[in-house]
């Protein structure tokens, strides 16, 4: 299946469901009975609710949003009635409405257990309730007014749920199944291309194949993210859980485990300097082809998560390790042989991962449920109850609630002052814009403003052309909704721009009795601008630190986490105990999360305006991010090799003490040199600028620190020859271990795998040193970019930072 065609089909189906949901709302509000039309007094909010729920949703999402809407309506009703009874609607002023909106918004936004969708719907209802009271004054019936708001919300939610059944229910189960199939096909293609590249006869062919692999790797990463996202939706589709494996919720981790050897093979191929590779002869090429086909058969069965844990592996036509055992005796001769060792080790690791899953893990949700699943289900109600009872808000929730309440309060106040009749839109525009975490504020505001303007202009033009034909007005919405739905996935506008574009056109072409369309469009654009200005100002006051500054701080934190992970690269007796390795993986998971956060901050920093600040050096940060990501993969591979060697050492006749004797000295030297470099780089990137550092030193009366000439204080290899020297030392010590392995009585297959492990560890060390060189150069370039008039010496800056914090 072509991923591009599938993506187009998924997005087109999503757009068609959006059209259907909006059509239900439009037909109900325009052609429904008069009594029903009077009850649905706010069709604009019905459209808005429909758009924010149905876009890219599954049936489970809409069912969840249905309950979120009910919860939001109950909250708003309970909060609004006391204030509306205490203050007569006839005496409600603009200021009182703004205060009421701010207070109710704060209460709704504060609980951590309330879902963001529920909060957004509640924010919109609060704006309509209080602004509607100001507009209608003494004519407002409190209960009747709240019923109108609740009914308009219910119409949008029900339309969204019904649209999910067209042309067939869009289930998260099916989405995961399709994405798993795509990931399996992509992984199989990557494996084919990597095997072809490894066996290539010239450099140009290998480079062409590697470029294709990189493109597929990006697609594979997106598929994994999509699978993780859709797995959370499965809980709202209980009937489909009978097809899910007992460990399906760990599918993301399983796929990540599969990515490690594939990424290792990719790194190995890209590290080869010339092709063809000398040790790959015709016989070995045939064996590689055979193993590739066997792995491909396993991947072909991956039509659904059970296949990653329930495949029946085909019979191996031959033992891969045995077939090239003669070649293995020459793999630890030069560093140029390291990539081949890593490639062979990773393809064996991938095969073992695929055949090591438990085939008896399919469960049925009936009276014979598995005890593990039943226990998990039994804990769910208690867990949910505990989450609801966690009434003590965190500081992050308080800040979020304050930001939402002040933004909406100011937007409603200035919106009512500017245009009382259309005062809703200053608040409604930003009610659906809030995020609990950081977001690119200016990019979101820009996308929403442009989307509002485009949708409004399109609506006015279509109304001018088809003003005598209501049906044609509605039909003209169809291509625009498709366009707006596709616009959600664009980098320029994003979800905010796509939603605003659709809403802007729907409010003009999908309603009646709201006045001249051109006047309404101008008034709404002005109101939206007022709301967005309030949104931006409050965001800047609450989060004054720029994303560029946070990106540099996160870079320093990531380098510190990377340094911690280097401590795990050692042979020790405690490593024999498998309970020690979860701790190592926990450190790697922490490092991965730090790098992921750095990636998000870099993306946000690229979108924010520079104003009077120094422009963001995006290219340099991209290079740093690439090196850090590669080092994460290499550290995972190194941990796998050490785990294997520590576990199998006694079986191959080499004790952990002998590994320590021959290998640990090299590893300790490597960790000391690279660790000191990363420590210094962490300190260098922790400062704002050299000028600020000098001021801090002067403020504390600290004289210029003494700079040691000790080479171990800050290790920066001047050339790759020095890296190769450390690699050569590792090879020399590894050969001693290899000789003992080959003279032992262990199985040949285990001996060969152990030698491959040693070669893979050697490659990881070699590559980690090279990436450290790259990071050092990039950090120096970054410091020069920020301090163009200063002489840059990284070690000197590091010593000053140490003196400042001593």
C-alpha positions in Angstrom: 0.0 0.0 0.0 1.4 3.4 -1.0 1.8 5.5 2.2 1.0 8.7 0.2 -2.2 7.3 -1.2 -3.2 6.1 2.3 -2.5 9.5 3.8 -4.5 11.2 1.2 -7.4 8.8 1.7 -7.4 9.2 5.5 -7.4 13.0 5.3 -10.1 13.1 2.6 -12.3 10.7 4.7 -11.7 13.0 7.7 -12.8 16.0 5.6 -15.9 14.2 4.3 -16.9 13.3 7.9 -16.4 17.0 8.9 -18.7 17.9 6.0 -21.3 15.4 7.1 -21.2 16.7 10.7 -21.5 20.3 9.6 -24.3 19.3 7.2 -26.3 17.8 10.1 -25.9 21.0 12.1 -26.8 23.2 9.1 -29.8 21.3 8.1 -31.1 21.1 11.7 -30.7 24.8 12.4 -31.8 26.1 9.0 -34.6 23.6 8.0 -35.6 22.1 11.4 -39.0 22.8 13.1 -39.4 26.3 14.5 -39.5 25.0 18.0 -36.2 23.3 17.5 -34.6 26.3 15.8 -35.6 28.5 18.8 -34.1 25.9 21.2 -30.8 25.9 19.2 -30.2 29.6 19.7 -26.5 29.4 19.1 -25.8 27.5 15.9 -22.4 29.2 15.6 -21.3 27.3 18.7 -22.7 24.1 17.3 -20.5 24.5 14.3 -17.5 25.4 16.5 -18.1 22.3 18.7 -18.4 20.1 15.7 -15.2 21.3 14.1 -13.0 20.9 17.2 -14.3 17.4 17.9 -14.7 15.7 14.6 -11.4 16.8 12.9 -9.1 13.8 12.6 -11.1 11.9 15.3 -12.0 8.3 15.7 -15.3 6.9 17.0 -13.6 6.6 20.4 -12.6 10.2 20.4 -16.1 11.4 19.6 -17.6 9.2 22.3 -15.1 10.5 24.8 -15.8 14.1 23.7 -19.6 13.4 24.2 -19.0 12.7 27.9 -16.6 15.6 28.1 -19.3 17.9 26.7 -21.8 16.6 29.3 -19.3 17.2 32.1 -18.5 20.7 30.8 -22.2 21.6 30.6 -22.7 20.5 34.2 -19.8 22.5 35.3 -20.8 25.7 33.5 -24.4 25.4 34.7 -23.4 24.9 38.4 -21.0 27.8 38.2 -23.2 30.2 36.3 -26.5 29.9 38.1 -25.4 31.4 41.5 -23.8 34.5 39.8 -26.8 35.0 37.5 -29.2 34.8 40.5 -27.1 37.1 42.7 -26.8 39.8 39.9 -29.9 40.5 38.0 -29.3 40.1 34.2 -30.6 43.6 33.7 -27.7 45.0 35.8 -25.0 43.0 34.1 -22.3 45.3 32.7 -19.3 44.6 30.5 -17.0 44.6 33.5 -19.2 42.2 35.5 -19.4 39.9 32.5 -15.6 39.9 32.2 -15.1 39.2 35.9 -17.7 36.4 35.8 -15.9 34.8 32.7 -12.5 35.1 34.4 -13.7 33.5 37.7 -15.6 30.6 36.1 -12.7 30.0 33.7 -10.3 29.8 36.6 -12.4 27.2 38.4 -12.9 25.1 35.3 -9.2 25.2 34.2 -7.7 24.5 37.7 -8.5 20.7 38.2 -5.7 18.6 36.6 -8.1 15.6 36.1 -10.4 17.5 33.7 -9.6 16.7 30.1 -8.5 19.6 27.8 -11.4 19.0 25.4 -13.8 19.4 28.3 -12.2 22.6 29.4 -12.3 24.1 25.9 -16.0 23.3 25.5 -16.6 24.8 28.9 -14.6 28.0 28.1 -16.8 28.5 25.0 -20.0 28.0 27.0 -18.9 30.4 29.7 -18.2 33.1 27.1 -21.7 32.6 25.5 -23.5 32.6 28.8 -22.1 35.8 30.2 -21.8 37.7 26.9 -25.4 36.6 26.0 -26.6 38.0 29.4 -25.0 41.4 28.6 -26.5 41.5 25.1 -30.0 40.5 26.0 -30.2 42.1 29.4 -33.5 42.0 31.2 -35.0 39.7 28.5 -32.6 36.9 29.6 -34.3 34.0 31.3 -31.5 32.3 33.2 -32.7 28.7 32.9 -33.9 29.2 29.3 -30.5 30.8 28.4 -28.5 27.9 29.9 -30.8 25.4 28.1 -30.1 27.1 24.8 -26.3 26.9 25.4 -26.5 23.3 26.4 -28.8 22.4 23.4 -26.5 24.1 20.9 -23.5 22.2 22.4 -25.4 18.9 22.3 -26.2 19.3 18.6 -22.6 19.7 17.7 -21.5 16.7 19.7 -24.3 14.4 18.4 -23.5 15.5 14.8 -19.9 14.6 15.4 -20.7 11.1 16.7 -23.1 10.4 13.9 -20.5 11.5 11.3 -18.1 9.0 12.6 -20.3 6.2 11.3 -19.9 7.3 7.7 -19.2 5.5 5.4 -18.2 3.1 8.1 -17.1 3.6 11.8 -13.6 5.0 12.0 -12.2 2.8 14.8 -8.9 3.3 16.5 -8.4 -0.5 16.2 -8.5 -0.2 12.4 -6.2 2.8 12.5 -3.6 0.9 14.6 -3.9 -2.2 12.3 -3.4 -0.2 9.2 -0.5 1.8 10.7 1.1 -1.4 11.9 0.8 -2.9 8.4 2.5 0.3 7.0 5.2 0.2 9.6 5.9 -3.5 8.9 6.1 -2.8 5.1 8.3 0.2 5.7 10.6 -1.8 8.0 10.8 -4.6 5.4 11.7 -2.1 2.7 14.4 -0.5 5.0 15.8 -4.0 5.6 16.0 -4.8 1.9 17.6 -1.5 1.1 20.2 -1.8 3.9 21.1 -5.3 2.8 21.5 -4.1 -0.8 23.6 -1.1 0.4 25.8 -3.3 2.5 26.4 -5.6 -0.4 26.8 -2.7 -2.9 29.6 -2.9 -5.4 30.4 0.9 -5.6 30.0 4.0 -3.4 27.4 5.7 -5.7 24.9 2.8 -5.5 25.4 2.6 -1.7 24.7 6.3 -1.2 21.6 6.2 -3.3 20.2 3.3 -1.3 21.1 5.0 2.0 19.2 8.1 1.0 16.1 6.0 0.4 16.6 4.4 3.8 16.7 7.8 5.5 13.4 8.8 3.9 11.8 5.5 5.0 13.2 6.0 8.5 11.4 9.3 8.9 8.1 7.6 7.8 8.7 4.7 10.2 9.1 7.2 13.1 5.8 8.9 12.2 4.1 5.5 12.0 5.2 4.6 15.5 4.0 8.0 16.9 0.7 7.4 15.2 0.4 3.9 16.7 1.1 5.2 20.2 -1.5 8.0 19.8 -4.2 5.6 18.6 -3.5 3.1 21.3 -4.8 5.6 23.9 -8.1 5.7 22.0 -8.7 2.0 22.2 -10.0 2.3 25.8 -13.1 4.0 24.5 -13.9 1.1 22.2 -14.5 -1.8 24.5 -16.0 -4.2 21.9 -12.8 -4.0 19.8 -10.6 -5.0 22.7 -11.3 -8.7 22.1 -8.9 -8.5 19.2 -6.1 -6.9 21.1 -3.2 -8.7 22.7 -2.7 -8.8 26.4 0.4 -6.7 25.9 -1.0 -4.4 23.2 -0.6 -1.3 25.3 3.2 -2.0 25.3 3.2 -2.1 21.5 5.0 1.3 21.3 7.9 -0.2 23.4 8.0 -3.3 21.3 8.3 -1.2 18.1 11.0 0.9 19.7 12.9 -2.2 20.5 12.6 -3.3 16.9 13.9 0.2 15.8 17.2 -0.3 17.7 18.7 -3.0 15.5 17.3 -1.3 12.3 18.8 2.0 13.3 22.1 0.2 14.2 22.2 -1.3 10.7 21.6 2.1 9.1 24.4 3.7 11.2 26.7 0.8 10.3 26.1 1.2 6.5 26.4 5.0 6.6 29.7 4.6 8.5 31.4 2.4 5.8 34.0 4.4 3.9 34.1 2.4 0.7 32.3 -0.3 -1.1 32.3 -3.2 -1.8 33.2 -4.3 1.8 36.1 -6.6 1.7 34.9 -9.3 4.1 31.5 -9.7 2.2 32.1 -12.5 -0.3 29.5 -14.2 -2.5 28.7 -17.0 0.0 28.1 -14.4 2.8 26.0 -12.3 0.5 23.7 -15.3 -0.2 23.4 -16.1 3.5 22.6 -12.4 4.1 19.9 -12.5 1.4 18.4 -15.7 3.0 18.2 -14.2 6.5 16.8 -11.0 5.1 14.0 -13.0 3.4 13.2 -14.8 6.6 13.0 -11.5 8.6 10.8 -10.1 5.8 8.4 -13.0 6.1 8.0 -12.3 9.8 7.4 -8.6 9.1 4.9 -9.4 6.4 2.8 -11.1 9.0 2.6 -7.9 11.0 -0.9 -6.9 10.0 -1.9 -6.1 13.6 0.0 -5.8 16.9 -0.4 -9.5 17.7 2.0 -10.2 14.9 4.8 -8.5 16.9 4.1 -10.8 19.7 2.4 -13.8 18.1 4.2 -14.6 14.9 5.2 -18.2 14.1 8.7 -17.9 12.8 9.5 -19.9 9.7 12.2 -22.4 9.7 15.7 -21.0 9.2 17.3 -22.3 6.1 20.7 -22.0 7.6 22.6 -20.7 10.6 23.8 -17.2 9.8 26.5 -17.1 12.3 27.9 -20.5 11.4 28.0 -19.6 7.7 30.4 -16.8 8.1 32.4 -17.9 11.2 35.5 -18.1 9.1 35.2 -14.4 8.3 34.6 -13.5 11.9 38.2 -14.3 12.8 39.3 -11.3 10.8 36.6 -8.8 11.9 38.6 -7.4 14.8 41.6 -6.4 12.9 41.0 -2.7 12.0 38.4 -0.1 12.9 37.2 -0.4 9.3 35.8 -3.8 10.2 33.6 -2.4 13.1 30.7 -1.4 10.8 30.4 -4.9 9.4 30.4 -6.4 12.9 27.7 -4.0 14.0 25.6 -4.8 10.9 25.8 -8.5 11.5 25.1 -8.2 15.2 22.1 -6.0 14.6 20.5 -8.2 11.9 20.9 -11.2 14.3 19.4 -9.1 17.1 16.4 -8.1 14.9 15.8 -11.8 14.0 16.0 -12.8 17.6 13.5 -10.1 18.6 11.0 -11.2 16.0 11.1 -14.9 17.0 11.3 -14.4 20.7 7.7 -13.2 21.2 5.1 -15.3 22.9 2.7 -16.7 20.3 0.0 -17.4 22.9 -1.0 -13.8 23.8 -4.4 -13.3 22.1 -7.2 -12.8 24.6 -11.0 -12.6 24.4 -13.0 -10.2 26.6 -15.4 -12.8 28.0 -15.7 -14.9 31.2 -12.3 -16.4 30.5 -10.4 -13.1 30.5 -6.7 -13.3 31.4 -6.0 -12.6 35.0 -3.5 -9.9 34.1 -6.0 -8.0 32.1 -8.8 -8.5 34.7 -6.5 -7.2 37.4 -5.6 -4.1 35.3 -9.3 -3.5 34.6 -10.1 -3.9 38.3 -7.6 -1.2 39.2 -9.0 1.3 36.7 -12.0 2.5 38.7 -9.9 3.0 41.8 -7.2 4.8 39.7 -9.9 7.1 38.1 -11.4 7.8 41.5 -8.0 8.7 42.9 -7.3 11.0 40.0 -10.6 12.8 40.6 -9.9 13.2 44.3 -6.5 14.8 43.6 -7.9 18.2 44.4 -4.6 19.9 45.2 -3.5 21.7 42.0 0.1 21.8 40.9 1.9 25.1 40.2 1.6 24.4 36.5 -2.2 24.0 36.7 -2.4 27.3 38.7 -0.5 29.1 36.0 -2.6 27.6 33.3 -5.8 28.5 35.0 -4.6 32.1 35.6 -3.5 32.4 32.0 -6.9 31.2 30.7 -9.0 33.3 33.1 -7.1 36.6 32.5 -7.0 36.1 28.7 -10.7 35.3 28.4 -11.7 38.0 30.9 -9.8 40.7 29.0 -10.9 39.4 25.6 -14.6 39.5 26.6 -14.2 43.0 28.2 -12.6 44.7 25.2 -14.7 42.7 22.8 -17.9 44.0 24.4 -16.6 47.5 24.5 -15.7 47.4 20.7 -18.9 45.7 19.5 -21.6 44.6 21.9 -23.6 42.5 19.4 -20.6 40.5 18.2 -18.8 40.5 21.5 -18.8 36.7 21.6 -16.0 36.3 19.1 -13.2 37.9 21.0 -13.6 35.2 23.6 -14.6 32.3 21.5 -11.6 32.7 19.1 -9.2 32.0 21.9 -11.3 29.7 24.0 -10.3 26.8 21.8 -6.6 27.9 21.6 -5.3 27.1 25.0 -2.8 24.3 25.7 -1.7 23.0 29.1 2.0 23.0 27.9 4.1 25.4 25.9 3.0 26.3 22.4 4.4 28.6 19.6 2.2 31.5 20.6 2.8 33.8 17.7 2.6 30.9 15.2 -0.8 29.8 16.6 -2.1 33.4 16.7 -0.9 34.0 13.2 -2.5 30.8 11.8 -5.8 31.6 13.6 -5.9 35.2 12.4 -5.1 34.2 8.8 -7.6 31.3 8.8 -10.3 33.6 10.2 -9.7 36.2 7.5 -9.6 33.7 4.7 -12.7 31.9 5.8 -14.6 35.1 6.3 -13.6 36.5 2.9 -14.5 33.2 1.2 -17.9 33.3 2.9 -18.6 36.9 1.9 -17.7 36.1 -1.8 -19.9 33.0 -2.0 -22.8 34.9 -0.3 -22.4 37.7 -2.8 -22.5 35.2 -5.7 -25.3 32.9 -4.4 -27.2 35.2 -2.1 -30.5 34.2 -3.8 -29.9 30.5 -3.5 -29.4 29.1 0.0 -28.7 25.6 -1.3 -25.9 26.8 -3.5 -24.4 28.7 -0.5 -24.3 25.4 1.5 -22.9 23.5 -1.4 -20.1 26.1 -1.8 -19.0 25.1 1.7 -18.1 21.6 0.6 -14.8 22.3 -1.2 -13.8 24.9 1.5 -14.3 22.4 4.3 -12.1 19.9 2.4 -9.5 22.7 1.9 -9.6 23.7 5.6 -9.3 20.1 6.7 -6.2 19.7 4.6 -4.9 23.1 5.8 -4.8 21.6 9.3 -1.8 19.5 8.3 0.2 22.3 6.7 3.3 23.6 8.4 2.3 27.2 7.7 -1.2 27.2 9.3 -1.4 24.1 11.4 -4.6 22.9 13.2 -5.4 26.5 14.4 -5.4 27.9 10.9 -7.4 25.0 9.5 -10.1 25.2 12.2 -10.4 29.0 11.9 -10.7 28.8 8.1 -13.6 26.4 8.3 -15.4 28.2 11.1 -15.0 31.6 9.3 -16.9 30.3 6.2 -19.5 28.3 8.2 -20.5 31.3 10.3 -21.4 33.3 7.1 -22.8 30.6 4.8 -24.3 28.2 7.4 -26.5 30.6 9.3 -29.2 33.2 8.8 -30.6 36.3 10.5 -27.2 37.7 11.6 -27.1 40.9 9.6 -25.2 41.9 6.5 -22.4 39.3 5.9 -19.7 41.9 5.0 -20.4 43.8 8.2 -20.4 40.7 10.3 -17.1 39.5 8.7 -15.4 42.8 9.4 -16.7 42.8 13.0 -15.7 39.2 13.6 -12.2 39.7 12.2 -11.8 42.7 14.5 -13.1 40.8 17.5 -10.8 37.9 16.7 -7.9 40.3 16.6 -8.8 41.7 20.0 -9.0 38.2 21.5 -5.7 37.2 19.9 -3.9 40.3 21.1 -5.1 39.5 24.7 -4.0 35.9 24.2 -0.5 36.9 23.1 0.0 39.6 25.8 -1.0 37.2 28.6 1.1 34.4 27.2 4.2 36.7 27.0 3.6 37.8 30.6 3.1 34.3 31.9 5.9 32.7 29.8 8.4 35.5 29.2 11.3 33.2 28.4 11.8 32.7 24.7 11.9 29.3 23.2 15.4 30.0 21.9 16.6 30.5 25.5 14.8 27.4 26.7 16.3 25.4 23.8 19.9 26.3 24.9 19.0 25.4 28.5 17.6 22.1 27.4 20.7 21.5 25.3 22.8 21.9 28.4 20.5 19.5 30.3 20.6 16.9 27.5 24.4 17.0 27.6 24.3 16.3 31.3 21.9 13.4 30.8 24.2 12.1 28.1 27.1 12.2 30.4 25.2 10.2 33.0 24.5 7.5 30.5 28.2 7.1 29.7 28.6 5.8 33.3 26.7 2.6 32.3 29.3 1.6 29.7 31.3 -0.7 31.9 31.7 -4.4 32.7 30.9 -5.0 36.4 29.7 -8.0 38.4 26.4 -6.3 39.2 25.7 -6.1 35.5 25.3 -9.9 35.5 22.1 -9.3 37.5 19.4 -8.4 35.1 17.8 -6.2 37.7 20.5 -3.6 37.0 19.7 -3.1 33.4 16.2 -1.6 33.9 18.1 1.2 35.8 20.4 1.7 32.8 17.4 1.8 30.4 15.7 4.3 32.7 18.6 6.6 32.2 18.4 6.1 28.5 14.7 6.9 28.6 15.4 10.1 30.5 17.9 11.0 27.9 15.5 10.3 25.1 12.8 12.4 26.7 15.3 15.3 27.1 16.3 15.1 23.4 12.6 14.9 22.4 11.9 18.1 24.5 14.9 19.8 22.8 13.5 18.9 19.4 10.1 20.5 20.3 11.8 23.6 21.6 13.9 23.9 18.5 10.8 23.7 16.3 9.1 26.3 18.4 12.1 28.6 18.4 12.2 28.5 14.6 8.6 29.9 14.5 8.9 32.7 17.0 9.8 36.2 15.8 13.2 37.6 16.6 12.2 41.2 17.5 15.4 42.8 18.9 17.0 39.5 19.8 19.7 37.6 18.0 18.3 35.4 15.4 18.0 31.7 16.2 20.8 29.5 14.8 18.5 26.8 13.6 21.1 25.0 11.4 23.5 24.6 14.3 20.8 23.3 16.6 19.6 20.9 14.0 23.2 19.5 13.7 23.4 19.2 17.5 20.0 17.5 17.6 21.1 15.0 14.9 24.3 14.1 16.8 22.5 13.8 20.1 19.8 11.5 18.5 22.6 9.4 17.0 24.4 9.1 20.3 21.1 8.0 22.0 20.9 5.1 19.4 24.6 4.2 19.9 24.3 4.2 23.7 21.3 1.8 23.4 23.3 -0.5 21.1 26.3 -0.3 23.5 24.0 -1.2 26.4 22.6 -4.2 24.5 26.1 -5.5 23.7 27.3 -5.1 27.3 24.1 -6.8 28.6 24.7 -9.7 26.2 28.4 -10.0 27.0 27.8 -9.8 30.8 25.0 -12.4 30.6 26.8 -14.9 28.3 30.4 -14.4 29.5 30.5 -17.6 31.5 29.0 -19.7 28.7 31.8 -18.7 26.4 34.5 -19.4 28.9 35.4 -15.8 29.8 34.6 -14.5 33.2 33.5 -10.9 33.9 36.8 -10.4 35.7 38.6 -11.1 32.4 36.4 -8.7 30.5 37.2 -6.2 33.2 40.9 -6.9 32.9 41.1 -6.5 29.1 38.2 -4.2 28.2 37.4 -2.0 31.2 40.7 0.0 31.0 39.8 1.1 27.5 36.2 1.8 28.5 37.3 3.8 31.5 39.8 5.8 29.4 37.1 6.4 26.8 34.5 7.5 29.4 37.0 9.8 31.2 38.0 11.6 28.1 34.5 11.9 26.5 32.8 12.5 29.9 35.1 15.4 30.7 34.3 16.9 27.3 30.6 16.6 27.8 30.9 18.1 31.3 32.7 21.1 29.9 30.2 21.5 27.0 27.3 21.3 29.5 28.9 24.2 31.5 29.6 26.2 28.4 26.0 26.0 27.2 24.6 26.8 30.6 25.5 30.5 30.4 23.4 33.2 28.6 26.4 34.9 27.1 30.1 35.7 27.7 29.2 39.3 28.7 26.8 38.1 31.4 29.4 35.6 32.6 32.0 38.4 32.9 29.6 40.6 34.8 28.8 37.8 37.2 32.5 37.2 37.8 33.1 40.9 38.4 30.1 41.1 40.8 31.5 38.3 42.9 35.1 39.7 42.7 36.4 36.5 41.2 39.7 36.9 39.5 40.6 35.1 36.2 40.8 31.4 37.1 43.9 29.4 36.5 43.7 27.3 33.3 45.2 23.9 33.7 47.2 22.5 30.8 46.2 18.9 31.8 45.0 17.3 28.6 42.4 15.3 30.6 40.7 18.5 31.8 39.1 19.1 28.4 39.5 16.5 25.7 38.9 17.7 22.2 40.5 15.4 19.6 42.2 17.4 16.9 41.8 14.7 14.3 40.2 11.4 13.6 43.6 9.8 14.0 43.4 10.2 17.8 40.0 8.6 17.7 41.4 5.7 15.7 44.2 5.2 18.3 41.6 4.6 21.0 39.8 2.2 18.7 43.0 0.4 17.9 43.6 -0.1 21.7 40.1 -1.5 22.0 40.8 -3.9 19.1 44.1 -5.0 20.7 42.4 -5.9 24.0 39.4 -7.4 22.3 41.6 -9.8 20.3 42.9 -11.2 23.7 39.3 -11.8 24.8 38.5 -13.3 21.3 41.4 -15.7 21.5 40.1 -17.1 24.8 36.6 -17.4 23.4 37.8 -19.4 20.4 39.8 -21.8 22.7 36.8 -22.4 24.9 34.4 -25.4 24.7 31.3 -23.2 24.0 29.1 -23.6 20.9 30.5 -22.0 17.8 27.3 -20.0 17.3 27.6 -18.4 20.7 31.3 -17.7 20.2 30.6 -16.0 16.9 27.8 -13.9 18.4 30.1 -12.9 21.3 32.7 -11.7 18.8 30.1 -9.8 16.9 29.1 -8.2 20.2 32.6 -7.1 20.8 32.8 -5.6 17.3 29.5 -3.8 17.9 30.7 -2.4 21.2 33.9 -1.2 19.5 32.0 0.5 16.7 29.7 2.2 19.3 32.8 3.6 21.2 34.4 4.7 17.9 31.2 6.4 16.7 30.5 8.0 20.0 33.9 9.7 20.0 33.3 11.0 16.5 29.9 12.4 17.4 31.5 14.1 20.5 33.9 15.8 18.1 31.0 17.0 16.0 29.1 18.3 19.1 32.2 20.1 20.3 32.5 21.9 16.9 28.9 22.8 16.8 28.9 24.2 20.3 31.9 26.3 19.5 30.1 27.6 16.4 27.0 28.4 18.5 29.1 30.3 21.1 30.8 32.2 18.3 27.4 33.0 16.8 26.2 34.5 20.1 29.5 36.3 20.8 30.9 37.3 17.4 33.4 39.9 18.9 35.0 37.6 21.5 37.8 35.1 21.3 36.3 31.7 22.0 38.1 29.1 24.0 35.7 26.5 25.3 38.0 25.2 28.1 38.6 28.8 29.3 34.8 29.4 29.4 34.3 26.2 31.3 36.9 27.1 33.9 35.2 30.5 34.4 31.8 28.8 34.9 33.4 26.4 37.4 35.0 29.3 39.3 31.6 31.2 39.4 29.8 28.2 41.0 32.6 27.2 43.3 
